[in-house]
Amino acid sequence: MGRHGENIRRRKNDGRWEGRYKVYHEEKQEYVYRSVYGHTYAEVREKLTIKQLTTQKIIPGSSLNEMDSAALFSQAANEWLGLIREKCKYSTYIKYDTVYRTHLAGLLGDCPLSEISEIQLQAEISDNLSENLQKSIFCVANQILRYANIHYRVSVPTLTRMSVHSEKKLIETLSLAEQAKLFGCIYTNIDKYKIAISFSLCLGLRLGEICALKWSDIDFTNETITINHTVQRITTLGLTDETAKTNLLESAPKSGCSKRIIPVSGELLNMLDKLPPNDHPYIFGGEKPLEPRTMQYQFKRVLKEALISERNFHILRHTFATNCVEKGIDVKSLSEILGHSDVKITLNRYVHPTMDAKRLQLEQLIQFYSHLHEQAL
């Protein structure tokens, strides 16, 4: 099914995703369509965004019609960010803008495009920054340079980040004993926050998805929940209210694949009967979505009440996925329930046995050995 307004669709003949964009044909003197392809919606959307950014015929304020190797990195960066703001989700624009202002503007902003070097950027990035943040810095820098190469007619090679060999972090989950204590606490003096925790632990919902959940998203007849929205607190300074630094933003989920329909048990749905009657649209928030920071705080309160050490709310999603794998659910189904864009994400992240699972397997082996010993007597 196509994505409305984005010219992205899934091809029936081979299952690939296709994105279409317009380019100006000089000989025909008219715009014609071109296509990009990929195995996931997210992959095609990224390719399409790059193509749309690099095939603009004229960009106001740019130097497309003349050689301008003396142009500053900051000029290209601001133009590129302007296009990102128009074409991408606002939260994506904020992420890129924050990375640029915090880590690139001071370092490369006053540098002529022709003098940007890989060594220069690598040398200035602090080793104290996380690997993911370092990747984001290089990603933003390279997207700005690709824009500059097209619209300023310069030839600046993309920057290659020095490879960092870091140990892969194991996914942290709640142990079986901790899960038992958590459920015991949930069913004692139950409230809306405990119900929200149950939904995350039983369905693998993200924090923003829980906070944005509406009554209209639930089909009580067919026992399903549709994930259509997410909510997050992001910077809005200078865009809506000059005095506001952050704002609660409701938007589409993390990616196209994050929009999904999840089957839900009647037992879980029955927990909603314990909520006070109201006519508000949001299940856990009321007239507005629930504030994610409030949900995080309440989760820590419940953990403390259950005598469990403090954790981040996202551990519920990890625990759900790990439980599903250990109970034998097929990875493709799990990937769709979690809203991953690629089943490889699910495989790489969650298909690792927990200590409880390893212990169970070894105990079964000991029982097997004991059976052999009994047969030998």
DRENKOLVEX-235162 format. One line per 3 residues: number of its first residue (from 0); their letters; for each residue y, x, z of C-alpha. Coordinates in nm, 4 decimals, padded with zeros to 6 digits, m for minus. Last residue first. Layout:
BEGIN
NUM	a	Y/X/Z  ...
This chain:
BEGIN
376	laq	m04.9200/02.2509/03.7627  m04.7997/02.3283/03.4080  m04.6894/01.9716/03.3431
373	ehl	m04.4703/01.9792/03.6538  m04.3005/02.2987/03.5315  m04.2295/02.1441/03.1922
370	hsy	m04.0682/01.8425/03.3632  m03.8599/02.0755/03.5807  m03.7429/02.2573/03.2667
367	fqi	m03.6351/01.9273/03.1088  m03.4546/01.8251/03.4287  m03.2725/02.1601/03.4210
364	lqe	m03.1731/02.0929/03.0594  m03.0392/01.7487/03.1532  m02.8335/01.9134/03.4277
361	lql	m02.6981/02.1587/03.1698  m02.5836/01.8745/02.9443  m02.4231/01.6872/03.2344
358	rka	m02.2371/02.0002/03.3487  m02.1049/02.0606/02.9984  m01.9792/01.7007/02.9801
355	dmt	m01.8081/01.7282/03.3196  m01.6494/02.0601/03.2160  m01.5043/01.8882/02.9108
352	phv	m01.6517/01.9176/02.5618  m01.4217/02.0028/02.2705  m01.3673/01.7626/01.9814
349	yrn	m01.0152/01.6753/02.0913  m00.7507/01.8875/01.9228  m00.9115/02.0424/01.6184
346	lti	m01.1153/01.7338/01.5284  m00.8319/01.4872/01.5884  m00.5857/01.6912/01.3848
343	kvd	m00.8505/01.7358/01.1159  m00.8722/01.3544/01.0842  m00.5277/01.3639/00.9251
340	shg	m00.2156/01.1516/00.9790  m00.3138/01.0756/01.3393  m00.2516/00.7216/01.4636
337	lie	m00.4714/00.7502/01.7729  m00.6808/00.4517/01.6651  m00.7010/00.5918/01.3114
334	sls	m00.8241/00.9321/01.4344  m01.0743/00.7657/01.6688  m01.2245/00.5684/01.3816
331	kvd	m01.2562/00.8846/01.1713  m01.3972/01.0816/01.4663  m01.6933/00.8493/01.5220
328	igk	m01.7195/00.7214/01.8799  m01.9980/00.9053/02.0663  m01.9063/00.8453/02.4308
325	evc	m01.7973/01.2081/02.4629  m01.5563/01.1711/02.1725  m01.4087/00.8498/02.3140
322	nta	m01.3637/01.0047/02.6597  m01.1785/01.2994/02.5031  m00.9441/01.0660/02.3167
319	fth	m00.8671/00.8568/02.6268  m00.8118/01.1658/02.8430  m00.5713/01.3158/02.5907
316	rli	m00.3763/00.9903/02.5707  m00.3607/00.9677/02.9518  m00.2520/01.3334/02.9738
313	hfn	00.0613/01.2303/02.7824  00.2118/01.0942/03.1066  00.2585/01.4497/03.2385
310	res	00.0673/01.5502/03.5494  00.1207/01.5656/03.9267  m00.1949/01.6215/04.1346
307	ila	m00.4022/01.3135/04.2171  m00.3962/01.1499/04.5625  m00.3998/00.7976/04.4111
304	ekl	m00.0544/00.7214/04.5561  00.0726/01.0527/04.4201  m00.0665/00.9681/04.0780
301	vrk	00.0984/00.6242/04.0976  00.4370/00.7787/04.1791  00.3959/01.0315/03.8977
298	fqy	00.3350/00.7436/03.6574  00.6425/00.5631/03.7929  00.8619/00.8657/03.7177
295	qmt	00.7231/00.9002/03.3646  00.7745/00.5269/03.3059  01.1348/00.5529/03.4263
292	rpe	01.1940/00.8495/03.1959  01.0557/00.6459/02.9070  01.3133/00.3641/02.9677
289	lpk	01.1343/00.0346/02.9000  01.2550/m00.1329/02.5831  01.5333/m00.3893/02.6249
286	egg	01.5366/m00.7580/02.7229  01.2346/m00.7019/02.9446  01.0905/m00.3506/02.9625
283	fiy	00.7168/m00.3757/03.0149  00.6313/m00.6545/02.7716  00.9461/m00.6385/02.5613
280	phd	01.0640/m00.9651/02.4028  01.1943/m01.1374/02.7194  01.0888/m01.4938/02.7958
277	npp	00.9429/m01.4141/03.1367  00.6444/m01.4990/03.3578  00.5668/m01.2298/03.6198
274	lkd	00.2918/m00.9927/03.4992  m00.0614/m01.0554/03.6300  m00.1543/m01.2407/03.3128
271	lmn	m00.1055/m00.9100/03.1295  m00.4243/m00.7839/03.2942  m00.6134/m01.0418/03.0873
268	lle	m00.5405/m00.8340/02.7775  m00.7460/m00.5489/02.9225  m01.0407/m00.7746/02.9948
265	gsv	m01.0133/m00.9324/02.6484  m01.0715/m00.5925/02.4973  m00.8301/m00.4411/02.2473
262	pii	m00.8681/m00.3690/01.8777  m00.5886/m00.1408/01.7488  m00.3638/m00.2098/01.4511
259	rks	m00.1641/00.0861/01.3219  00.1757/00.2298/01.2426  00.1164/00.5892/01.3516
256	cgs	m00.0124/00.6617/01.0011  00.3407/00.6336/00.8643  00.4612/00.8902/01.1176
253	kpa	00.6060/00.9071/01.4707  00.6484/00.5312/01.5039  00.9400/00.3343/01.3555
250	sel	01.2535/00.3313/01.5675  01.3981/00.2353/01.9040  01.6675/00.4712/02.0293
247	lnt	01.7754/00.5022/02.3933  02.1027/00.6938/02.3847  02.2144/01.0377/02.4908
244	kat	02.5418/01.2227/02.5288  02.7735/00.9242/02.5460  03.1495/00.9763/02.5765
241	edt	03.2212/00.9812/02.2024  03.0182/00.6638/02.1581  02.8317/00.6060/01.8345
238	lgl	02.7956/00.9251/01.6349  02.9945/01.1870/01.8258  02.7296/01.2419/02.0904
235	tti	02.4092/01.0569/02.0026  02.1446/01.2790/02.1609  01.8001/01.1242/02.1946
232	rqv	01.6070/00.9044/02.4361  01.2885/00.7772/02.2777  01.1366/00.4469/02.1711
229	thn	00.8438/00.3654/01.9478  00.7758/00.0693/01.7233  00.5172/m00.1025/01.5081
226	iti	00.1908/m00.0512/01.6966  m00.0080/m00.3692/01.6430  m00.2355/m00.4820/01.9266
223	ten	m00.5566/m00.6746/01.8629  m00.7602/m00.9430/02.0383  m00.8029/m01.1763/01.7391
220	tfd	m00.6612/m01.4779/01.9243  m00.4394/m01.2806/02.1630  m00.2584/m01.1069/01.8760
217	ids	m00.0185/m00.8727/02.0519  00.2807/m00.7107/01.8794  00.4938/m01.0233/01.9328
214	wkl	00.4774/m00.9626/02.3078  00.6538/m00.6331/02.2463  00.5549/m00.2693/02.3136
211	aci	00.8508/m00.0290/02.3031  00.7739/00.1500/02.6336  00.4046/00.1770/02.5486
208	egl	00.4803/00.3253/02.2059  00.7268/00.5763/02.3504  00.4673/00.7021/02.6000
205	rlg	00.1952/00.7352/02.3370  m00.0942/00.4897/02.3290  m00.4515/00.6124/02.3777
202	lcl	m00.5980/00.2619/02.4051  m00.7707/00.2500/02.7470  m00.5644/00.5175/02.9250
199	sfs	m00.2397/00.4003/02.7687  m00.3079/00.0333/02.8402  m00.4107/00.1130/03.1985
196	iai	m00.0874/00.3076/03.2567  00.1135/00.0086/03.1316  m00.0755/m00.2155/03.3772
193	kyk	00.0089/00.0269/03.6584  00.3744/00.0117/03.5564  00.3705/m00.3682/03.5451
190	din	00.2378/m00.3977/03.9011  m00.1040/m00.3966/04.0728  m00.1147/m00.3770/04.4510
187	tyi	m00.4554/m00.2061/04.4380  m00.6169/m00.2385/04.0941  m00.4253/00.0636/03.9655
184	cgf	m00.5165/00.2762/04.2704  m00.8900/00.2345/04.2165  m00.8377/00.2996/03.8466
181	lka	m00.6661/00.6297/03.9309  m00.9317/00.7323/04.1826  m01.2058/00.6789/03.9229
178	qea	m01.0051/00.8678/03.6614  m00.9609/01.1565/03.9049  m01.3358/01.1750/03.9689
175	lsl	m01.4073/01.1649/03.5951  m01.1626/01.4502/03.5423  m00.8184/01.3818/03.3983
172	tei	m00.7570/01.5713/03.0796  m00.5980/01.9004/02.9759  m00.6435/02.0007/02.6123
169	lkk	m00.7344/02.3664/02.5951  m00.4551/02.5957/02.4899  m00.5283/02.8219/02.1964
166	esh	m00.4631/03.1824/02.2896  m00.1727/03.3295/02.1026  m00.1852/03.5657/01.8089
163	vsm	00.1689/03.5644/01.6784  00.2243/03.6203/01.3068  00.5653/03.7506/01.2195
160	rtl	00.7583/03.4628/01.0675  00.8100/03.4818/00.6962  01.1569/03.4087/00.5662
157	tpv	01.2059/03.2522/00.2252  01.3531/03.4782/m00.0383  01.7251/03.4406/m00.1191
154	svr	01.8104/03.4136/m00.4857  02.1480/03.2505/m00.5244  02.2360/02.9607/m00.7494
151	yhi	02.4463/02.7903/m00.4837  02.2823/02.4473/m00.5101  01.9267/02.5543/m00.5784
148	nay	01.8943/02.8709/m00.3724  02.1090/02.7169/m00.0986  01.8729/02.4209/m00.0517
145	rli	01.5763/02.6559/m00.0315  01.7736/02.8638/00.2206  01.8418/02.5607/00.4399
142	qna	01.4732/02.4652/00.4289  01.3835/02.8228/00.5195  01.6103/02.8298/00.8257
139	vcf	01.4771/02.4932/00.9457  01.1132/02.6085/00.9188  01.1895/02.9477/01.0742
136	isk	01.3450/02.7816/01.3799  01.0668/02.5225/01.4011  00.7980/02.7922/01.3973
133	qln	00.9761/02.9743/01.6804  00.9872/02.6464/01.8737  00.6124/02.5977/01.8256
130	esl	00.5386/02.9531/01.9419  00.7363/02.8966/02.2608  01.0548/03.0953/02.3147
127	nds	01.0329/03.3863/02.5574  00.9769/03.6266/02.2689  01.3403/03.5682/02.1841
124	iea	01.4317/03.5344/01.8211  01.6890/03.8014/01.7321  01.4601/04.0566/01.5686
121	qlq	01.2791/03.7980/01.3569  01.6052/03.6612/01.2153  01.7453/03.9973/01.1106
118	ies	01.4107/04.1225/00.9856  01.3785/03.8231/00.7539  01.7142/03.8911/00.5991
115	ies	02.0217/03.6891/00.5099  02.2691/03.9064/00.3191  02.2935/03.7031/m00.0021
112	lpc	02.3710/03.3874/00.1944  02.6817/03.5433/00.3473  02.6432/03.5589/00.7286
109	dgl	02.8841/03.3615/00.9488  02.6236/03.0999/01.0541  02.3308/03.3398/01.0845
106	lga	02.2992/03.4163/01.4567  02.5435/03.1739/01.6176  02.4411/02.8851/01.3933
103	lht	02.0677/02.9616/01.4028  01.9254/02.8988/01.7526  02.1163/02.6202/01.9264
100	ryv	02.3151/02.4592/01.6450  02.0292/02.4863/01.3911  01.7495/02.3730/01.6253
97	tdy	01.9659/02.0848/01.7501  02.0518/01.9732/01.3954  01.6852/01.9797/01.2937
94	kiy	01.5795/01.7694/01.5929  01.8741/01.5316/01.5561  01.7937/01.4779/01.1875
91	tsy	01.4321/01.4006/01.2729  01.5435/01.1490/01.5391  01.7707/00.9833/01.2822
88	kck	01.4778/00.9303/01.0465  01.5295/01.1076/00.7169  01.7372/01.0556/00.4002
85	eri	02.1003/01.0263/00.5090  02.0896/01.2626/00.8065  01.8848/01.5112/00.6059
82	lgl	02.1522/01.5128/00.3359  02.4243/01.5946/00.5873  02.2023/01.8604/00.7438
79	wen	02.1758/02.0288/00.4036  02.5532/02.0306/00.3607  02.6034/02.1735/00.7111
76	aaq	02.3417/02.4441/00.6539  02.4803/02.5480/00.3154  02.8232/02.6006/00.4697
73	sfl	02.6806/02.7713/00.7791  02.4877/03.0242/00.5659  02.8174/03.1421/00.4214
70	aas	02.9010/03.1512/00.0537  02.9365/03.5060/m00.0860  02.6449/03.4506/m00.3262
67	dme	02.8536/03.1902/m00.5022  02.7682/03.1763/m00.8724  02.9321/02.8709/m01.0176
64	nls	02.8556/02.5102/m01.1024  02.6556/02.4277/m00.7905  02.9258/02.5454/m00.5519
61	sgp	02.9028/02.2683/m00.2968  03.1848/02.0445/m00.1680  03.0399/01.7266/m00.3151
58	iik	02.6772/01.7816/m00.4242  02.6159/01.7398/m00.7965  02.2850/01.6941/m00.9790
55	qtt	02.0727/01.6387/m00.6694  01.7284/01.7790/m00.7457  01.6791/02.0016/m00.4407
52	lqk	01.7241/01.7472/m00.1626  01.5188/01.4831/m00.3378  01.2422/01.7331/m00.4019
49	itl	01.2415/01.8464/m00.0391  01.2302/01.4871/00.0860  00.9479/01.4047/m00.1551
46	ker	00.7392/01.6990/m00.0359  00.7851/01.5910/00.3276  00.7026/01.2276/00.2453
43	vea	00.3992/01.3398/00.0471  00.2545/01.5368/00.3401  00.3285/01.2566/00.5873
40	yth	00.1522/00.9986/00.3666  m00.1607/01.2131/00.3524  m00.3719/01.3726/00.0769
37	gyv	m00.0741/01.4735/m00.1345  00.1100/01.4100/m00.4601  00.4605/01.4544/m00.6016
34	sry	00.5966/01.2486/m00.8885  00.8791/01.2555/m01.1447  01.0939/00.9648/m01.2654
31	vye	01.3643/00.9877/m01.5300  01.7448/00.9767/m01.5092  01.9410/00.9756/m01.8335
28	qke	02.0976/01.2168/m02.0776  01.7787/01.2269/m02.2847  01.8206/01.6000/m02.3427
25	ehy	01.9565/01.6744/m01.9933  01.6967/01.4699/m01.8040  01.8409/01.3941/m01.4570
22	vky	01.5764/01.3734/m01.1879  01.4513/01.0677/m00.9974  01.1817/01.0619/m00.7290
19	rge	00.8289/00.9243/m00.6962  00.5819/00.9811/m00.4100  00.2059/00.9560/m00.4562
16	wrg	m00.0636/00.9444/m00.1868  m00.4211/01.0240/m00.2848  m00.7016/00.7689/m00.2712
13	dnk	m00.8409/00.8680/m00.6133  m00.8176/00.5546/m00.8289  m00.6353/00.3281/m00.5843
10	rrr	m00.3280/00.5468/m00.5463  m00.1457/00.5180/m00.2125  00.2247/00.4524/m00.2441
7	ine	00.5582/00.6181/m00.1741  00.8805/00.5061/m00.3411  01.0606/00.5146/m00.0050
4	ghr	01.2173/00.1693/00.0131  00.9026/m00.0117/00.1246  00.6060/00.2204/00.1736
1	gm	00.3449/00.1296/m00.0865  00.0000/00.0000/00.0000
